[in-house]
Amino acid sequence: MGKTSKVVVCGQASSGKTAVLEQLIYGTHTAGSQLFATIEDIYVANIETDRGVREKIRFYDTAGLSSSNPELPKHYITLADGFVLVYSTTDRESFKRIDLLKRDIDAAREKKEVTVVAVGTKTDLKDRKVELREAQNWAQKEKVRLFEVSVKERKALMDPFVVRSPPSVPPPDMVSPFRSSAAV
C-alpha cells in the first residue's frame, strides 16, 4: 500500500458530513437519527480499486462551520490532499458556506492543484432550498465535481470519494469498496 491520502470533509454545521462518512464506511447511519456535534473525527479506510490496488484514505471530519465558527482552521487546508465540501440541499446557508470554503482553499493554497468535490446531501427530503441547476452552475464555474446524495442510498455515496479512480462496474454483490481500519 502506498501513501495515505488525507481528505478533509467540511461544511456548515448539520449539513450531513458525519452521516455521509458513517454510512459510507460503516453502513450504520440511520437517516433522520440525531448525531452529536462533531469537534473532529478521523476515519481511516482502505479502498480497493477495480485494478486490485489498495489505497488508504484518512478522512478528517471537521467541526461544522457556523456564524460563531465561520472558518476552517488553516492546518486542514495545508495538510489536505483533497477536500469534500458538503452542503445540505435543504439549507441555502450551507450552500453559501461551501462557496466561502472554496475561496479560502484557493487563497491559502495559491491555486495549487488539489482535488475538490462538492456534495449536496439530504436529496431525499422534500424541502429543497438549493436547486440542482444552481449547484451545477456553481460547480462548473469553480471547476469542481458535484454530486447530490442521500444517506439512504449507500452505493451512491461512494461516487464522490473515488473520483480519481477510473469508472468501473462493481460486481452485483459488492457491498462497499471501503474497508474500515482502526481509528488513529
C-alpha positions in Angstrom: 0.0 0.0 0.0 1.4 3.4 -0.9 0.9 6.9 0.5 -2.0 7.6 2.7 -4.3 10.3 1.2 -5.7 12.9 3.5 -9.2 14.1 2.7 -10.8 17.0 4.6 -14.6 16.8 4.8 -16.0 20.2 5.7 -19.1 22.4 5.5 -21.9 24.1 7.6 -23.0 22.6 10.9 -25.7 19.9 10.3 -25.1 19.6 6.6 -24.6 15.8 6.8 -20.8 15.4 6.9 -20.7 12.8 9.7 -23.8 11.0 8.4 -22.2 10.6 4.9 -18.9 9.3 6.3 -20.5 6.8 8.8 -22.9 5.4 6.2 -20.1 5.3 3.6 -17.5 3.5 5.7 -19.6 1.5 8.2 -23.1 1.4 6.7 -24.6 2.1 10.1 -26.2 5.5 9.8 -29.9 5.7 10.0 -31.4 8.6 8.1 -33.0 11.1 10.5 -31.1 10.0 13.6 -29.6 12.6 15.8 -25.8 13.0 15.9 -23.7 14.9 18.4 -21.9 18.0 17.1 -18.5 17.0 15.8 -15.4 18.6 17.1 -13.1 16.5 14.9 -13.2 12.8 14.0 -10.7 10.9 11.8 -11.9 7.9 9.8 -9.4 5.6 8.1 -10.5 3.4 5.2 -8.8 1.2 2.7 -10.3 1.4 -0.7 -9.9 -1.4 -3.1 -9.8 -0.1 -6.7 -11.0 -2.0 -9.7 -7.3 -2.7 -10.5 -6.9 -4.5 -7.2 -4.8 -1.7 -5.7 -5.5 -0.9 -2.1 -5.4 2.8 -1.2 -5.5 4.1 2.3 -7.5 7.3 2.9 -7.7 9.3 6.1 -10.9 11.3 6.3 -10.9 14.4 8.6 -14.5 15.0 9.7 -14.3 18.6 10.8 -16.5 20.6 13.1 -19.4 22.2 11.4 -19.0 25.8 10.5 -21.4 28.5 11.6 -21.6 32.2 12.2 -19.7 31.7 15.5 -17.2 29.4 13.9 -17.0 30.7 10.3 -13.6 29.4 9.0 -12.0 26.1 8.5 -8.8 26.0 10.6 -5.8 26.7 8.3 -3.9 23.4 9.3 -6.6 21.4 7.5 -6.1 23.4 4.3 -2.3 22.8 4.3 -2.4 19.1 5.2 -5.1 18.0 2.8 -4.7 16.1 -0.5 -8.3 16.7 -1.2 -11.5 18.3 0.0 -15.1 17.3 0.1 -17.3 20.4 0.5 -20.7 19.3 2.0 -23.9 21.3 1.9 -27.5 20.4 2.5 -29.9 20.8 -0.4 -32.4 21.9 2.3 -30.3 24.8 3.6 -29.3 27.7 1.5 -26.8 29.0 4.1 -24.8 25.7 3.9 -24.5 26.2 0.1 -23.2 29.7 0.6 -20.7 28.3 3.1 -19.1 26.0 0.6 -18.5 28.9 -1.8 -16.6 30.7 1.1 -14.7 27.5 1.8 -13.7 27.1 -1.8 -12.4 30.7 -1.8 -10.4 30.1 1.4 -8.9 26.9 -0.1 -7.9 28.6 -3.3 -6.4 31.6 -1.5 -4.4 29.5 1.1 -3.1 27.0 -1.4 -2.4 29.7 -4.0 -4.4 27.8 -6.6 -2.1 24.8 -6.4 -3.6 21.6 -7.7 -5.8 19.9 -5.2 -8.9 17.7 -5.7 -12.1 19.4 -4.5 -15.5 17.8 -4.7 -18.9 19.3 -3.7 -21.5 17.0 -2.2 -25.2 18.1 -1.8 -26.9 16.0 0.9 -30.5 15.3 2.0 -31.8 14.9 -1.5 -34.5 12.5 -0.1 -36.1 15.4 1.8 -38.8 17.5 0.1 -37.9 20.9 1.5 -35.2 21.7 -1.1 -33.7 25.2 -1.0 -30.8 24.7 -3.4 -31.8 23.7 -6.9 -29.6 21.2 -8.8 -29.1 23.7 -11.7 -27.8 26.4 -9.4 -25.4 23.9 -7.8 -24.3 22.7 -11.2 -23.6 26.2 -12.4 -21.5 27.0 -9.3 -19.6 23.7 -9.7 -18.8 24.4 -13.3 -17.7 28.0 -12.5 -15.4 26.7 -9.7 -14.2 23.7 -11.7 -15.2 21.1 -9.1 -17.2 17.9 -9.5 -20.7 17.9 -8.0 -22.6 15.1 -6.5 -26.0 15.0 -4.9 -26.7 12.2 -2.4 -28.9 10.8 0.3 -27.5 8.7 3.1 -30.3 6.2 2.3 -28.5 5.2 -0.9 -25.1 3.9 0.3 -23.9 2.9 -3.1 -24.3 6.5 -4.4 -22.2 7.8 -1.5 -19.2 6.1 -2.9 -19.0 8.1 -6.1 -17.7 11.4 -4.7 -15.0 9.6 -2.8 -13.5 7.7 -5.7 -13.4 10.4 -8.3 -9.7 9.8 -9.0 -10.2 6.1 -10.0 -11.4 5.3 -13.5 -15.0 4.3 -13.7 -15.8 0.7 -13.2 -18.8 -1.5 -12.8 -18.8 -3.1 -9.4 -19.9 -6.7 -9.1 -23.6 -7.1 -8.2 -22.9 -8.5 -4.8 -20.5 -5.8 -3.8 -21.4 -4.0 -0.6 -18.6 -1.3 -0.5 -15.1 -0.9 -1.7 -14.4 0.7 1.7 -12.9 -1.3 4.5 -12.7 0.5 7.8 -9.5 0.5 9.7 -8.9 1.2 13.4 -9.2 4.9 14.1 -5.8 6.6 14.5 
